[in-house]
Amino acid sequence: MEQRVTARAAGTEDGAAGAGHEAASADDTTGTARATGAAGTTGTAGTTPPAGRDPGTPDPRRRVPRTDDLLRDPRLAEATGRLGAAVVKGAVRQAQQRARDGELAPEDVPDTILGLLPGTASGLRPVLNATGVLLHTNLGRAPLSDAARRAVTEAAGPTDVELDLATGARARRGRSALAALRARVPAAGDAHVVNNGAAALVLAATALAAGKEIVVSRGEMVEIGDGFRLPDLLVSTGARLREVGTTNRTTAADYAAVIGPETGFVLKVHPSNFRVTGFTRAAQAGELASLGVPVVVDIGSGLLAPHPGLPEEPDAETQLRAGAALVTASGDKLLGGPQCGLLLGDGDLVRALARHPLARALRVDKLTLAALEATLTGPPTPTAHALTADPVALRARADRLAAELGAHGIDARAVGSTATVGGGGAPGVGLPSAALSLPEPYAAALRTGRTPVVGRLEAGRCLLDLRSVPPADDERLAGAVRAVRTSDDQAARKERA
């Protein structure tokens, strides 16, 4: 009677069925393959050893740890509970394949897996913003304060976002955040929050001017980024635009000449991402308040009160005191909070907007409300600190980091630089700063490193501007640079040796 034996081979190639064998069956759990054949044959018959290896030498791929053994590692078990099985198994397969391809030793597979795992289950990666643009749209604009981050964590579970715990009755959504917003802008009769600045303007246009005219200066018909243009946004609400004035000069008389029964409101838009200089004139909210229709001012950047370092940037308090009926703004710019749209102004007007059917579609979630309130009531935000950073202290940080990195053989220099606000705020305003200057290849290497760092290229060098990097992140920044030393530095060290 013919006897049958079973042989197991680690990896995918060694587990392939050879001549005279029945088909192999893959075992997804262990990452091995099983093959059966006649007695006296080997379990790896038909397997061709990798090129360059003596057929008599044991195949190192047999030593690649099995998937189920790896998943029993307490560190990977913890990661599975934190990230999910699919993410961890994906990293396991990636490391196993690298070991099979000879890129790493089999005993290094567990640690390699840990290095491949993301910090969270989200695909978003934390980035060090060293661009010198404080509110970088591509990097999520304003970084949240520690107080706001803690508030988001606390609000992640069930909360009283729309419940009065004392009475058990339904309550106004986000009432404490709205109260904090009103406290920061005393001239506002009431406040409402939607999901971004554009949504705030859309809600105002829909509620006040659907089927009517919005009077706006030709010099304020702006494009707000990524190809979105203000005129298109407003027309999508069913309103009609009535343009007045010219690109460089628009007076109060220009607005007054077209006001009539079809006017929904007068719109003033802060051109926050460009400047027009020279022979210019722009009517202010105070000049337009007597025209008999609401004046809506979109200040954009979210400055709630005057800032001594940004004297030309409009703020909500000043505009309302000048006579604006409504001010709209973003929460994730100069305010330093989460992405949201702020509506501040006449109490009856704001409450009417809040009850409009569209307001339901634009409302924010509890996490945004929690972050916004903590931003308004908590300590100064990272954005506030960056705006007021002392240039002398920034240069001292750059000198220290350059010396530290230079001791590791890295061509790092401390240089002066100019930072900007960004995010559609304070166009043309330069903020004196200091930066680390590195060879140009560092730009891509840092951007794609384990701790991504985004800087800027200037005059053939990679600049890491410290005004947009909190001092607490200096060591992380230095560590990221040390971790991605370029071949240029390595060659320079060999030449010096």
Secondary structure, DSSP 4 states (H G I P E B T S, - for coil): ---EEEEEEESSSTTS--TT-PPPEEETTTTEEEEEEETT--TTTTPPPPTTS-TTSPPGGGGSPPHHHHHTSHHHHHHHHHH-HHHHHHHHHHHHHHHHTTSS-GGGHHHHHHHHS-SSSSS----EE-SSBTT-GGGTSSPPPHHHHHHHHHHTS---TTB-TTT-SB--TTHHHHHHHHHH-TT-SEEEEESSHHHHHHHHHHHHHTTSEEEEEGGG--EEETTEEHHHHHHTTT-EEEEES-SSEE-HHHHHTT-STTEEEEEEE--TT----SS-EE--HHHHGGGSS-EEEEEES---S--TT-TTS--HHHHHHHT-SEEEEESSSTT---S-EEEEE-HHHHHHHHTSHHHHHTB--HHHHHHHHHHHHSSPPHHHHHHT--HHHHHHHHHHHHHHHHTTT---EEEEEEEEEETTEEEEEEEEEEEEEEETTHHHHHHTSSS-EE-EEETTEEEEEGGGS-GGGHHHHHHHHHHT--HHHHHHHHHH-
